[in-house]
Structure formats: structure tokens, C-alpha cells
Amino acid sequence: MQKQLPDEYYCMLKELQEVDFVLVELTLYLDTHPTDNAAISQFNQLAQKRQQMAVQFEMKYGPLLQFGHSFSRSPWQWIDTPWPWQV
């Protein structure tokens, strides 16, 4: 049974997904325009922002990624649902 999550959970997760989308698009662009310094700068700024956002999300709601990319508090948080990809 999934627990009820606050609106902030969904808002923070949506913001992370939006930044992830832009990072994917910039990655594809930079694959064909590798000398575009403005795009590289934008990518690096967003990558740093995404990292900060992920830390804030994980501190409040638990890990986003598995396989050693995110830490877990005790008790083990991966049994808590919904998982980020389920919402």
C-alpha cells in the first residue's frame, strides 16, 4: 500500500524531472556542437543545480537512485513506496 505524500513531494520531483529533461537536451545538443561554450556553461550550472535539488529531495523523502548513487537512512528506505518512477 502506498503512503500519502505531501504536495511538496510531487512539486520537488517534477522540478527535478524538468531539470533532467533540459540536461538531456543539452547533452544531445552538445554532442553536435561541442565548442558552444554558452551551452557548456548552462549544462554545468544545471548539473550543479540538479545535484543540490537531489540532495534536498533525498534528505526529505529518501533516495532517488539505487546502486550506490544515493544513501539510505535507517531503516532501509527502498522498501518505502511510491518510488520516484511510480509517480
Secondary structure, 3 states (H helix, E strand, C coil): CCCCCCHHHHHHHHHHHHHHHHHHHHHHHHHHCCCCHHHHHHHHHHHHHHHHHHHHHHHHHCCCCCCCCCCCCCCCHHHCCCCHHHC
